[in-house]
Amino acid sequence: MSTNIEAPLLVETAGGICTISLNRPDKLNAVDDAVHHGLEEALRQADQDPDVRVIILRGNGRAFCVGGDVKGFAEADRDE
């Protein structure tokens, strides 16, 4: 299974390996709400899948992950 290429998180499972890719290369894969919740769900599903024996977490682009998207969190706080 794999998800839409424009999604902030891509998940592919094949041959007992679940590869989860952070897919915000323009933001150096900074974690925003969508990535955070998607990662939680992807890990939960992989953990519950008896065929998955390995989980690989990677980042697309030139950085694995710079951490939290501080700018995105600040914008979300202003919207509330």
mmCIF file of the N, C-alpha and C atoms, coordinates in Angstrom:
data_MODEL
# 
_entry.id   MODEL 
# 
loop_
_atom_site.group_PDB 
_atom_site.id 
_atom_site.type_symbol 
_atom_site.label_atom_id 
_atom_site.label_alt_id 
_atom_site.label_comp_id 
_atom_site.label_asym_id 
_atom_site.label_entity_id 
_atom_site.label_seq_id 
_atom_site.pdbx_PDB_ins_code 
_atom_site.Cartn_x 
_atom_site.Cartn_y 
_atom_site.Cartn_z 
_atom_site.occupancy 
_atom_site.B_iso_or_equiv 
_atom_site.pdbx_formal_charge 
_atom_site.auth_seq_id 
_atom_site.auth_comp_id 
_atom_site.auth_asym_id 
_atom_site.auth_atom_id 
_atom_site.pdbx_PDB_model_num 
ATOM 1   N N  . MET A 1 1  ? 0.844  -1.178 0.000  1.00 0.00 ? 1  MET A N  1 
ATOM 2   C CA . MET A 1 1  ? 0.000  0.000  0.000  1.00 0.00 ? 1  MET A CA 1 
ATOM 3   C C  . MET A 1 1  ? 0.885  1.236  0.000  1.00 0.00 ? 1  MET A C  1 
ATOM 4   N N  . SER A 1 2  ? 0.512  2.252  -0.755 1.00 0.00 ? 2  SER A N  1 
ATOM 5   C CA . SER A 1 2  ? 1.228  3.518  -0.660 1.00 0.00 ? 2  SER A CA 1 
ATOM 6   C C  . SER A 1 2  ? 0.220  4.650  -0.762 1.00 0.00 ? 2  SER A C  1 
ATOM 7   N N  . THR A 1 3  ? 0.621  5.818  -0.268 1.00 0.00 ? 3  THR A N  1 
ATOM 8   C CA . THR A 1 3  ? -0.301 6.947  -0.215 1.00 0.00 ? 3  THR A CA 1 
ATOM 9   C C  . THR A 1 3  ? 0.015  7.951  -1.300 1.00 0.00 ? 3  THR A C  1 
ATOM 10  N N  . ASN A 1 4  ? -0.818 8.964  -1.413 1.00 0.00 ? 4  ASN A N  1 
ATOM 11  C CA . ASN A 1 4  ? -0.669 10.042 -2.391 1.00 0.00 ? 4  ASN A CA 1 
ATOM 12  C C  . ASN A 1 4  ? 0.698  10.711 -2.268 1.00 0.00 ? 4  ASN A C  1 
ATOM 13  N N  . ILE A 1 5  ? 1.358  10.978 -3.386 1.00 0.00 ? 5  ILE A N  1 
ATOM 14  C CA . ILE A 1 5  ? 2.700  11.565 -3.410 1.00 0.00 ? 5  ILE A CA 1 
ATOM 15  C C  . ILE A 1 5  ? 2.742  12.962 -2.791 1.00 0.00 ? 5  ILE A C  1 
ATOM 16  N N  . GLU A 1 6  ? 1.616  13.690 -2.779 1.00 0.00 ? 6  GLU A N  1 
ATOM 17  C CA . GLU A 1 6  ? 1.605  15.036 -2.216 1.00 0.00 ? 6  GLU A CA 1 
ATOM 18  C C  . GLU A 1 6  ? 1.300  15.043 -0.722 1.00 0.00 ? 6  GLU A C  1 
ATOM 19  N N  . ALA A 1 7  ? 1.081  13.902 -0.137 1.00 0.00 ? 7  ALA A N  1 
ATOM 20  C CA . ALA A 1 7  ? 0.786  13.806 1.283  1.00 0.00 ? 7  ALA A CA 1 
ATOM 21  C C  . ALA A 1 7  ? 2.032  14.149 2.093  1.00 0.00 ? 7  ALA A C  1 
ATOM 22  N N  . PRO A 1 8  ? 1.846  14.687 3.307  1.00 0.00 ? 8  PRO A N  1 
ATOM 23  C CA . PRO A 1 8  ? 3.002  15.013 4.138  1.00 0.00 ? 8  PRO A CA 1 
ATOM 24  C C  . PRO A 1 8  ? 3.706  13.777 4.693  1.00 0.00 ? 8  PRO A C  1 
ATOM 25  N N  . LEU A 1 9  ? 3.074  12.628 4.525  1.00 0.00 ? 9  LEU A N  1 
ATOM 26  C CA . LEU A 1 9  ? 3.633  11.376 5.013  1.00 0.00 ? 9  LEU A CA 1 
ATOM 27  C C  . LEU A 1 9  ? 3.307  10.297 3.987  1.00 0.00 ? 9  LEU A C  1 
ATOM 28  N N  . LEU A 1 10 ? 4.299  9.532  3.575  1.00 0.00 ? 10 LEU A N  1 
ATOM 29  C CA . LEU A 1 10 ? 4.080  8.449  2.620  1.00 0.00 ? 10 LEU A CA 1 
ATOM 30  C C  . LEU A 1 10 ? 4.325  7.129  3.331  1.00 0.00 ? 10 LEU A C  1 
ATOM 31  N N  . VAL A 1 11 ? 3.450  6.163  3.123  1.00 0.00 ? 11 VAL A N  1 
ATOM 32  C CA . VAL A 1 11 ? 3.568  4.856  3.759  1.00 0.00 ? 11 VAL A CA 1 
ATOM 33  C C  . VAL A 1 11 ? 3.501  3.791  2.684  1.00 0.00 ? 11 VAL A C  1 
ATOM 34  N N  . GLU A 1 12 ? 4.477  2.910  2.690  1.00 0.00 ? 12 GLU A N  1 
ATOM 35  C CA . GLU A 1 12 ? 4.487  1.800  1.746  1.00 0.00 ? 12 GLU A CA 1 
ATOM 36  C C  . GLU A 1 12 ? 4.858  0.530  2.492  1.00 0.00 ? 12 GLU A C  1 
ATOM 37  N N  . THR A 1 13 ? 4.087  -0.522 2.260  1.00 0.00 ? 13 THR A N  1 
ATOM 38  C CA . THR A 1 13 ? 4.349  -1.805 2.903  1.00 0.00 ? 13 THR A CA 1 
ATOM 39  C C  . THR A 1 13 ? 4.520  -2.867 1.830  1.00 0.00 ? 13 THR A C  1 
ATOM 40  N N  . ALA A 1 14 ? 5.645  -3.568 1.902  1.00 0.00 ? 14 ALA A N  1 
ATOM 41  C CA . ALA A 1 14 ? 5.921  -4.645 0.946  1.00 0.00 ? 14 ALA A CA 1 
ATOM 42  C C  . ALA A 1 14 ? 6.935  -5.605 1.561  1.00 0.00 ? 14 ALA A C  1 
ATOM 43  N N  . GLY A 1 15 ? 6.690  -6.873 1.402  1.00 0.00 ? 15 GLY A N  1 
ATOM 44  C CA . GLY A 1 15 ? 7.643  -7.882 1.849  1.00 0.00 ? 15 GLY A CA 1 
ATOM 45  C C  . GLY A 1 15 ? 7.955  -7.820 3.338  1.00 0.00 ? 15 GLY A C  1 
ATOM 46  N N  . GLY A 1 16 ? 6.979  -7.478 4.153  1.00 0.00 ? 16 GLY A N  1 
ATOM 47  C CA . GLY A 1 16 ? 7.188  -7.421 5.595  1.00 0.00 ? 16 GLY A CA 1 
ATOM 48  C C  . GLY A 1 16 ? 7.863  -6.152 6.084  1.00 0.00 ? 16 GLY A C  1 
ATOM 49  N N  . ILE A 1 17 ? 8.108  -5.215 5.170  1.00 0.00 ? 17 ILE A N  1 
ATOM 50  C CA . ILE A 1 17 ? 8.770  -3.958 5.521  1.00 0.00 ? 17 ILE A CA 1 
ATOM 51  C C  . ILE A 1 17 ? 7.804  -2.804 5.300  1.00 0.00 ? 17 ILE A C  1 
ATOM 52  N N  . CYS A 1 18 ? 7.614  -2.016 6.334  1.00 0.00 ? 18 CYS A N  1 
ATOM 53  C CA . CYS A 1 18 ? 6.795  -0.815 6.235  1.00 0.00 ? 18 CYS A CA 1 
ATOM 54  C C  . CYS A 1 18 ? 7.750  0.384  6.225  1.00 0.00 ? 18 CYS A C  1 
ATOM 55  N N  . THR A 1 19 ? 7.724  1.135  5.142  1.00 0.00 ? 19 THR A N  1 
ATOM 56  C CA . THR A 1 19 ? 8.563  2.329  5.029  1.00 0.00 ? 19 THR A CA 1 
ATOM 57  C C  . THR A 1 19 ? 7.678  3.551  5.165  1.00 0.00 ? 19 THR A C  1 
ATOM 58  N N  . ILE A 1 20 ? 7.987  4.363  6.161  1.00 0.00 ? 20 ILE A N  1 
ATOM 59  C CA . ILE A 1 20 ? 7.253  5.600  6.413  1.00 0.00 ? 20 ILE A CA 1 
ATOM 60  C C  . ILE A 1 20 ? 8.200  6.745  6.074  1.00 0.00 ? 20 ILE A C  1 
ATOM 61  N N  . SER A 1 21 ? 7.785  7.582  5.130  1.00 0.00 ? 21 SER A N  1 
ATOM 62  C CA . SER A 1 21 ? 8.631  8.687  4.675  1.00 0.00 ? 21 SER A CA 1 
ATOM 63  C C  . SER A 1 21 ? 7.993  10.026 5.029  1.00 0.00 ? 21 SER A C  1 
ATOM 64  N N  . LEU A 1 22 ? 8.737  10.859 5.739  1.00 0.00 ? 22 LEU A N  1 
ATOM 65  C CA . LEU A 1 22 ? 8.311  12.227 5.959  1.00 0.00 ? 22 LEU A CA 1 
ATOM 66  C C  . LEU A 1 22 ? 8.436  12.917 4.611  1.00 0.00 ? 22 LEU A C  1 
ATOM 67  N N  . ASN A 1 23 ? 7.388  13.601 4.159  1.00 0.00 ? 23 ASN A N  1 
ATOM 68  C CA . ASN A 1 23 ? 7.368  14.120 2.793  1.00 0.00 ? 23 ASN A CA 1 
ATOM 69  C C  . ASN A 1 23 ? 7.071  15.622 2.760  1.00 0.00 ? 23 ASN A C  1 
ATOM 70  N N  . ARG A 1 24 ? 7.894  16.378 3.469  1.00 0.00 ? 24 ARG A N  1 
ATOM 71  C CA . ARG A 1 24 ? 7.814  17.847 3.414  1.00 0.00 ? 24 ARG A CA 1 
ATOM 72  C C  . ARG A 1 24 ? 9.224  18.376 3.138  1.00 0.00 ? 24 ARG A C  1 
ATOM 73  N N  . PRO A 1 25 ? 9.832  17.962 2.019  1.00 0.00 ? 25 PRO A N  1 
ATOM 74  C CA . PRO A 1 25 ? 11.234 18.332 1.782  1.00 0.00 ? 25 PRO A CA 1 
ATOM 75  C C  . PRO A 1 25 ? 11.465 19.835 1.697  1.00 0.00 ? 25 PRO A C  1 
ATOM 76  N N  . ASP A 1 26 ? 10.458 20.591 1.264  1.00 0.00 ? 26 ASP A N  1 
ATOM 77  C CA . ASP A 1 26 ? 10.599 22.050 1.182  1.00 0.00 ? 26 ASP A CA 1 
ATOM 78  C C  . ASP A 1 26 ? 10.700 22.681 2.569  1.00 0.00 ? 26 ASP A C  1 
ATOM 79  N N  . LYS A 1 27 ? 10.213 21.975 3.600  1.00 0.00 ? 27 LYS A N  1 
ATOM 80  C CA . LYS A 1 27 ? 10.281 22.437 4.992  1.00 0.00 ? 27 LYS A CA 1 
ATOM 81  C C  . LYS A 1 27 ? 11.266 21.598 5.799  1.00 0.00 ? 27 LYS A C  1 
ATOM 82  N N  . LEU A 1 28 ? 12.162 20.895 5.090  1.00 0.00 ? 28 LEU A N  1 
ATOM 83  C CA . LEU A 1 28 ? 13.136 19.989 5.708  1.00 0.00 ? 28 LEU A CA 1 
ATOM 84  C C  . LEU A 1 28 ? 12.461 18.980 6.629  1.00 0.00 ? 28 LEU A C  1 
ATOM 85  N N  . ASN A 1 29 ? 11.247 18.565 6.223  1.00 0.00 ? 29 ASN A N  1 
ATOM 86  C CA . ASN A 1 29 ? 10.459 17.551 6.921  1.00 0.00 ? 29 ASN A CA 1 
ATOM 87  C C  . ASN A 1 29 ? 10.116 17.924 8.353  1.00 0.00 ? 29 ASN A C  1 
ATOM 88  N N  . ALA A 1 30 ? 9.947  19.222 8.596  1.00 0.00 ? 30 ALA A N  1 
ATOM 89  C CA . ALA A 1 30 ? 9.527  19.677 9.919  1.00 0.00 ? 30 ALA A CA 1 
ATOM 90  C C  . ALA A 1 30 ? 8.163  19.063 10.248 1.00 0.00 ? 30 ALA A C  1 
ATOM 91  N N  . VAL A 1 31 ? 8.001  18.684 11.499 1.00 0.00 ? 31 VAL A N  1 
ATOM 92  C CA . VAL A 1 31 ? 6.773  18.023 11.939 1.00 0.00 ? 31 VAL A CA 1 
ATOM 93  C C  . VAL A 1 31 ? 5.707  19.061 12.264 1.00 0.00 ? 31 VAL A C  1 
ATOM 94  N N  . ASP A 1 32 ? 4.591  18.992 11.528 1.00 0.00 ? 32 ASP A N  1 
ATOM 95  C CA . ASP A 1 32 ? 3.425  19.815 11.822 1.00 0.00 ? 32 ASP A CA 1 
ATOM 96  C C  . ASP A 1 32 ? 2.330  18.879 12.330 1.00 0.00 ? 32 ASP A C  1 
ATOM 97  N N  . ASP A 1 33 ? 1.129  19.410 12.538 1.00 0.00 ? 33 ASP A N  1 
ATOM 98  C CA . ASP A 1 33 ? 0.038  18.574 13.058 1.00 0.00 ? 33 ASP A CA 1 
ATOM 99  C C  . ASP A 1 33 ? -0.273 17.394 12.145 1.00 0.00 ? 33 ASP A C  1 
ATOM 100 N N  . ALA A 1 34 ? -0.301 17.626 10.836 1.00 0.00 ? 34 ALA A N  1 
ATOM 101 C CA . ALA A 1 34 ? -0.632 16.552 9.896  1.00 0.00 ? 34 ALA A CA 1 
ATOM 102 C C  . ALA A 1 34 ? 0.401  15.423 9.949  1.00 0.00 ? 34 ALA A C  1 
ATOM 103 N N  . VAL A 1 35 ? 1.677  15.784 10.015 1.00 0.00 ? 35 VAL A N  1 
ATOM 104 C CA . VAL A 1 35 ? 2.736  14.762 10.104 1.00 0.00 ? 35 VAL A CA 1 
ATOM 105 C C  . VAL A 1 35 ? 2.637  14.035 11.445 1.00 0.00 ? 35 VAL A C  1 
ATOM 106 N N  . HIS A 1 36 ? 2.461  14.786 12.513 1.00 0.00 ? 36 HIS A N  1 
ATOM 107 C CA . HIS A 1 36 ? 2.382  14.190 13.853 1.00 0.00 ? 36 HIS A CA 1 
ATOM 108 C C  . HIS A 1 36 ? 1.266  13.155 13.934 1.00 0.00 ? 36 HIS A C  1 
ATOM 109 N N  . HIS A 1 37 ? 0.067  13.542 13.538 1.00 0.00 ? 37 HIS A N  1 
ATOM 110 C CA . HIS A 1 37 ? -1.068 12.621 13.631 1.00 0.00 ? 37 HIS A CA 1 
ATOM 111 C C  . HIS A 1 37 ? -0.948 11.479 12.625 1.00 0.00 ? 37 HIS A C  1 
ATOM 112 N N  . GLY A 1 38 ? -0.448 11.778 11.427 1.00 0.00 ? 38 GLY A N  1 
ATOM 113 C CA . GLY A 1 38 ? -0.251 10.734 10.430 1.00 0.00 ? 38 GLY A CA 1 
ATOM 114 C C  . GLY A 1 38 ? 0.790  9.716  10.863 1.00 0.00 ? 38 GLY A C  1 
ATOM 115 N N  . LEU A 1 39 ? 1.847  10.191 11.495 1.00 0.00 ? 39 LEU A N  1 
ATOM 116 C CA . LEU A 1 39 ? 2.897  9.291  11.972 1.00 0.00 ? 39 LEU A CA 1 
ATOM 117 C C  . LEU A 1 39 ? 2.370  8.388  13.080 1.00 0.00 ? 39 LEU A C  1 
ATOM 118 N N  . GLU A 1 40 ? 1.607  8.958  13.984 1.00 0.00 ? 40 GLU A N  1 
ATOM 119 C CA . GLU A 1 40 ? 0.977  8.143  15.041 1.00 0.00 ? 40 GLU A CA 1 
ATOM 120 C C  . GLU A 1 40 ? 0.133  7.028  14.432 1.00 0.00 ? 40 GLU A C  1 
ATOM 121 N N  . GLU A 1 41 ? -0.698 7.380  13.467 1.00 0.00 ? 41 GLU A N  1 
ATOM 122 C CA . GLU A 1 41 ? -1.589 6.398  12.845 1.00 0.00 ? 41 GLU A CA 1 
ATOM 123 C C  . GLU A 1 41 ? -0.808 5.360  12.033 1.00 0.00 ? 41 GLU A C  1 
ATOM 124 N N  . ALA A 1 42 ? 0.175  5.799  11.275 1.00 0.00 ? 42 ALA A N  1 
ATOM 125 C CA . ALA A 1 42 ? 0.968  4.873  10.457 1.00 0.00 ? 42 ALA A CA 1 
ATOM 126 C C  . ALA A 1 42 ? 1.716  3.875  11.341 1.00 0.00 ? 42 ALA A C  1 
ATOM 127 N N  . LEU A 1 43 ? 2.284  4.342  12.434 1.00 0.00 ? 43 LEU A N  1 
ATOM 128 C CA . LEU A 1 43 ? 2.997  3.443  13.348 1.00 0.00 ? 43 LEU A CA 1 
ATOM 129 C C  . LEU A 1 43 ? 2.027  2.474  14.026 1.00 0.00 ? 43 LEU A C  1 
ATOM 130 N N  . ARG A 1 44 ? 0.863  2.954  14.405 1.00 0.00 ? 44 ARG A N  1 
ATOM 131 C CA . ARG A 1 44 ? -0.156 2.092  15.029 1.00 0.00 ? 44 ARG A CA 1 
ATOM 132 C C  . ARG A 1 44 ? -0.567 0.985  14.052 1.00 0.00 ? 44 ARG A C  1 
ATOM 133 N N  . GLN A 1 45 ? -0.840 1.360  12.798 1.00 0.00 ? 45 GLN A N  1 
ATOM 134 C CA . GLN A 1 45 ? -1.256 0.372  11.805 1.00 0.00 ? 45 GLN A CA 1 
ATOM 135 C C  . GLN A 1 45 ? -0.145 -0.639 11.525 1.00 0.00 ? 45 GLN A C  1 
ATOM 136 N N  . ALA A 1 46 ? 1.085  -0.170 11.398 1.00 0.00 ? 46 ALA A N  1 
ATOM 137 C CA . ALA A 1 46 ? 2.208  -1.078 11.139 1.00 0.00 ? 46 ALA A CA 1 
ATOM 138 C C  . ALA A 1 46 ? 2.409  -2.036 12.310 1.00 0.00 ? 46 ALA A C  1 
ATOM 139 N N  . ASP A 1 47 ? 2.254  -1.529 13.524 1.00 0.00 ? 47 ASP A N  1 
ATOM 140 C CA . ASP A 1 47 ? 2.414  -2.360 14.716 1.00 0.00 ? 47 ASP A CA 1 
ATOM 141 C C  . ASP A 1 47 ? 1.344  -3.445 14.780 1.00 0.00 ? 47 ASP A C  1 
ATOM 142 N N  . GLN A 1 48 ? 0.153  -3.138 14.316 1.00 0.00 ? 48 GLN A N  1 
ATOM 143 C CA . GLN A 1 48 ? -0.954 -4.092 14.384 1.00 0.00 ? 48 GLN A CA 1 
ATOM 144 C C  . GLN A 1 48 ? -0.987 -5.059 13.201 1.00 0.00 ? 48 GLN A C  1 
ATOM 145 N N  . ASP A 1 49 ? -0.192 -4.803 12.167 1.00 0.00 ? 49 ASP A N  1 
ATOM 146 C CA . ASP A 1 49 ? -0.160 -5.662 10.979 1.00 0.00 ? 49 ASP A CA 1 
ATOM 147 C C  . ASP A 1 49 ? 0.784  -6.838 11.245 1.00 0.00 ? 49 ASP A C  1 
ATOM 148 N N  . PRO A 1 50 ? 0.266  -8.053 11.326 1.00 0.00 ? 50 PRO A N  1 
ATOM 149 C CA . PRO A 1 50 ? 1.124  -9.203 11.636 1.00 0.00 ? 50 PRO A CA 1 
ATOM 150 C C  . PRO A 1 50 ? 2.164  -9.503 10.548 1.00 0.00 ? 50 PRO A C  1 
ATOM 151 N N  . ASP A 1 51 ? 1.965  -8.986 9.347  1.00 0.00 ? 51 ASP A N  1 
ATOM 152 C CA . ASP A 1 51 ? 2.923  -9.225 8.269  1.00 0.00 ? 51 ASP A CA 1 
ATOM 153 C C  . ASP A 1 51 ? 4.116  -8.274 8.317  1.00 0.00 ? 51 ASP A C  1 
ATOM 154 N N  . VAL A 1 52 ? 3.993  -7.166 9.030  1.00 0.00 ? 52 VAL A N  1 
ATOM 155 C CA . VAL A 1 52 ? 5.087  -6.188 9.116  1.00 0.00 ? 52 VAL A CA 1 
ATOM 156 C C  . VAL A 1 52 ? 6.086  -6.649 10.178 1.00 0.00 ? 52 VAL A C  1 
ATOM 157 N N  . ARG A 1 53 ? 7.337  -6.806 9.732  1.00 0.00 ? 53 ARG A N  1 
ATOM 158 C CA . ARG A 1 53 ? 8.403  -7.239 10.639 1.00 0.00 ? 53 ARG A CA 1 
ATOM 159 C C  . ARG A 1 53 ? 9.419  -6.130 10.895 1.00 0.00 ? 53 ARG A C  1 
ATOM 160 N N  . VAL A 1 54 ? 9.435  -5.133 10.004 1.00 0.00 ? 54 VAL A N  1 
ATOM 161 C CA . VAL A 1 54 ? 10.404 -4.038 10.103 1.00 0.00 ? 54 VAL A CA 1 
ATOM 162 C C  . VAL A 1 54 ? 9.700  -2.735 9.749  1.00 0.00 ? 54 VAL A C  1 
ATOM 163 N N  . ILE A 1 55 ? 9.995  -1.674 10.501 1.00 0.00 ? 55 ILE A N  1 
ATOM 164 C CA . ILE A 1 55 ? 9.499  -0.341 10.177 1.00 0.00 ? 55 ILE A CA 1 
ATOM 165 C C  . ILE A 1 55 ? 10.706 0.558  9.930  1.00 0.00 ? 55 ILE A C  1 
ATOM 166 N N  . ILE A 1 56 ? 10.728 1.186  8.762  1.00 0.00 ? 56 ILE A N  1 
ATOM 167 C CA . ILE A 1 56 ? 11.790 2.131  8.418  1.00 0.00 ? 56 ILE A CA 1 
ATOM 168 C C  . ILE A 1 56 ? 11.177 3.524  8.398  1.00 0.00 ? 56 ILE A C  1 
ATOM 169 N N  . LEU A 1 57 ? 11.794 4.445  9.113  1.00 0.00 ? 57 LEU A N  1 
ATOM 170 C CA . LEU A 1 57 ? 11.358 5.835  9.130  1.00 0.00 ? 57 LEU A CA 1 
ATOM 171 C C  . LEU A 1 57 ? 12.432 6.654  8.442  1.00 0.00 ? 57 LEU A C  1 
ATOM 172 N N  . ARG A 1 58 ? 12.030 7.390  7.398  1.00 0.00 ? 58 ARG A N  1 
ATOM 173 C CA . ARG A 1 58 ? 13.000 8.160  6.618  1.00 0.00 ? 58 ARG A CA 1 
ATOM 174 C C  . ARG A 1 58 ? 12.410 9.514  6.250  1.00 0.00 ? 58 ARG A C  1 
ATOM 175 N N  . GLY A 1 59 ? 13.258 10.398 5.791  1.00 0.00 ? 59 GLY A N  1 
ATOM 176 C CA . GLY A 1 59 ? 12.818 11.704 5.333  1.00 0.00 ? 59 GLY A CA 1 
ATOM 177 C C  . GLY A 1 59 ? 13.145 11.891 3.866  1.00 0.00 ? 59 GLY A C  1 
ATOM 178 N N  . ASN A 1 60 ? 12.221 12.438 3.083  1.00 0.00 ? 60 ASN A N  1 
ATOM 179 C CA . ASN A 1 60 ? 12.477 12.746 1.674  1.00 0.00 ? 60 ASN A CA 1 
ATOM 180 C C  . ASN A 1 60 ? 13.251 14.057 1.577  1.00 0.00 ? 60 ASN A C  1 
ATOM 181 N N  . GLY A 1 61 ? 14.109 14.158 0.597  1.00 0.00 ? 61 GLY A N  1 
ATOM 182 C CA . GLY A 1 61 ? 14.874 15.388 0.397  1.00 0.00 ? 61 GLY A CA 1 
ATOM 183 C C  . GLY A 1 61 ? 16.214 15.333 1.103  1.00 0.00 ? 61 GLY A C  1 
ATOM 184 N N  . ARG A 1 62 ? 16.748 16.513 1.404  1.00 0.00 ? 62 ARG A N  1 
ATOM 185 C CA . ARG A 1 62 ? 18.114 16.586 1.935  1.00 0.00 ? 62 ARG A CA 1 
ATOM 186 C C  . ARG A 1 62 ? 18.221 16.472 3.449  1.00 0.00 ? 62 ARG A C  1 
ATOM 187 N N  . ALA A 1 63 ? 17.086 16.433 4.161  1.00 0.00 ? 63 ALA A N  1 
ATOM 188 C CA . ALA A 1 63 ? 17.127 16.328 5.621  1.00 0.00 ? 63 ALA A CA 1 
ATOM 189 C C  . ALA A 1 63 ? 16.164 15.254 6.100  1.00 0.00 ? 63 ALA A C  1 
ATOM 190 N N  . PHE A 1 64 ? 16.553 14.558 7.147  1.00 0.00 ? 64 PHE A N  1 
ATOM 191 C CA . PHE A 1 64 ? 15.635 13.592 7.749  1.00 0.00 ? 64 PHE A CA 1 
ATOM 192 C C  . PHE A 1 64 ? 14.470 14.342 8.383  1.00 0.00 ? 64 PHE A C  1 
ATOM 193 N N  . CYS A 1 65 ? 14.745 15.202 9.346  1.00 0.00 ? 65 CYS A N  1 
ATOM 194 C CA . CYS A 1 65 ? 13.698 15.972 10.023 1.00 0.00 ? 65 CYS A CA 1 
ATOM 195 C C  . CYS A 1 65 ? 14.370 17.015 10.905 1.00 0.00 ? 65 CYS A C  1 
ATOM 196 N N  . VAL A 1 66 ? 13.968 18.268 10.746 1.00 0.00 ? 66 VAL A N  1 
ATOM 197 C CA . VAL A 1 66 ? 14.573 19.337 11.545 1.00 0.00 ? 66 VAL A CA 1 
ATOM 198 C C  . VAL A 1 66 ? 13.880 19.521 12.891 1.00 0.00 ? 66 VAL A C  1 
ATOM 199 N N  . GLY A 1 67 ? 12.806 18.784 13.136 1.00 0.00 ? 67 GLY A N  1 
ATOM 200 C CA . GLY A 1 67 ? 12.074 18.909 14.395 1.00 0.00 ? 67 GLY A CA 1 
ATOM 201 C C  . GLY A 1 67 ? 10.681 19.456 14.143 1.00 0.00 ? 67 GLY A C  1 
ATOM 202 N N  . GLY A 1 68 ? 10.160 20.150 15.141 1.00 0.00 ? 68 GLY A N  1 
ATOM 203 C CA . GLY A 1 68 ? 8.813  20.698 15.042 1.00 0.00 ? 68 GLY A CA 1 
ATOM 204 C C  . GLY A 1 68 ? 8.757  21.915 14.139 1.00 0.00 ? 68 GLY A C  1 
ATOM 205 N N  . ASP A 1 69 ? 7.654  22.067 13.440 1.00 0.00 ? 69 ASP A N  1 
ATOM 206 C CA . ASP A 1 69 ? 7.432  23.227 12.573 1.00 0.00 ? 69 ASP A CA 1 
ATOM 207 C C  . ASP A 1 69 ? 6.931  24.373 13.449 1.00 0.00 ? 69 ASP A C  1 
ATOM 208 N N  . VAL A 1 70 ? 7.848  25.099 14.057 1.00 0.00 ? 70 VAL A N  1 
ATOM 209 C CA . VAL A 1 70 ? 7.527  26.165 15.007 1.00 0.00 ? 70 VAL A CA 1 
ATOM 210 C C  . VAL A 1 70 ? 6.657  27.230 14.345 1.00 0.00 ? 70 VAL A C  1 
ATOM 211 N N  . LYS A 1 71 ? 6.988  27.605 13.132 1.00 0.00 ? 71 LYS A N  1 
ATOM 212 C CA . LYS A 1 71 ? 6.203  28.614 12.417 1.00 0.00 ? 71 LYS A CA 1 
ATOM 213 C C  . LYS A 1 71 ? 4.772  28.118 12.188 1.00 0.00 ? 71 LYS A C  1 
ATOM 214 N N  . GLY A 1 72 ? 4.636  26.867 11.802 1.00 0.00 ? 72 GLY A N  1 
ATOM 215 C CA . GLY A 1 72 ? 3.321  26.287 11.574 1.00 0.00 ? 72 GLY A CA 1 
ATOM 216 C C  . GLY A 1 72 ? 2.501  26.214 12.854 1.00 0.00 ? 72 GLY A C  1 
ATOM 217 N N  . PHE A 1 73 ? 3.144  25.861 13.968 1.00 0.00 ? 73 PHE A N  1 
ATOM 218 C CA . PHE A 1 73 ? 2.433  25.800 15.244 1.00 0.00 ? 73 PHE A CA 1 
ATOM 219 C C  . PHE A 1 73 ? 1.989  27.197 15.677 1.00 0.00 ? 73 PHE A C  1 
ATOM 220 N N  . ALA A 1 74 ? 2.828  28.199 15.466 1.00 0.00 ? 74 ALA A N  1 
ATOM 221 C CA . ALA A 1 74 ? 2.479  29.578 15.831 1.00 0.00 ? 74 ALA A CA 1 
ATOM 222 C C  . ALA A 1 74 ? 1.290  30.057 15.003 1.00 0.00 ? 74 ALA A C  1 
ATOM 223 N N  . GLU A 1 75 ? 1.261  29.732 13.715 1.00 0.00 ? 75 GLU A N  1 
ATOM 224 C CA . GLU A 1 75 ? 0.143  30.114 12.856 1.00 0.00 ? 75 GLU A CA 1 
ATOM 225 C C  . GLU A 1 75 ? -1.146 29.419 13.296 1.00 0.00 ? 75 GLU A C  1 
ATOM 226 N N  . ALA A 1 76 ? -1.040 28.152 13.688 1.00 0.00 ? 76 ALA A N  1 
ATOM 227 C CA . ALA A 1 76 ? -2.220 27.412 14.146 1.00 0.00 ? 76 ALA A CA 1 
ATOM 228 C C  . ALA A 1 76 ? -2.771 28.010 15.436 1.00 0.00 ? 76 ALA A C  1 
ATOM 229 N N  . ASP A 1 77 ? -1.889 28.463 16.328 1.00 0.00 ? 77 ASP A N  1 
ATOM 230 C CA . ASP A 1 77 ? -2.336 29.094 17.569 1.00 0.00 ? 77 ASP A CA 1 
ATOM 231 C C  . ASP A 1 77 ? -3.082 30.383 17.298 1.00 0.00 ? 77 ASP A C  1 
ATOM 232 N N  . ARG A 1 78 ? -2.635 31.153 16.323 1.00 0.00 ? 78 ARG A N  1 
ATOM 233 C CA . ARG A 1 78 ? -3.306 32.418 15.985 1.00 0.00 ? 78 ARG A CA 1 
ATOM 234 C C  . ARG A 1 78 ? -4.695 32.168 15.402 1.00 0.00 ? 78 ARG A C  1 
ATOM 235 N N  . ASP A 1 79 ? -4.857 31.049 14.696 1.00 0.00 ? 79 ASP A N  1 
ATOM 236 C CA . ASP A 1 79 ? -6.138 30.733 14.072 1.00 0.00 ? 79 ASP A CA 1 
ATOM 237 C C  . ASP A 1 79 ? -7.195 30.319 15.088 1.00 0.00 ? 79 ASP A C  1 
ATOM 238 N N  . GLU A 1 80 ? -6.784 29.901 16.274 1.00 0.00 ? 80 GLU A N  1 
ATOM 239 C CA . GLU A 1 80 ? -7.733 29.408 17.280 1.00 0.00 ? 80 GLU A CA 1 
ATOM 240 C C  . GLU A 1 80 ? -8.366 30.495 18.049 1.00 0.00 ? 80 GLU A C  1 
# 
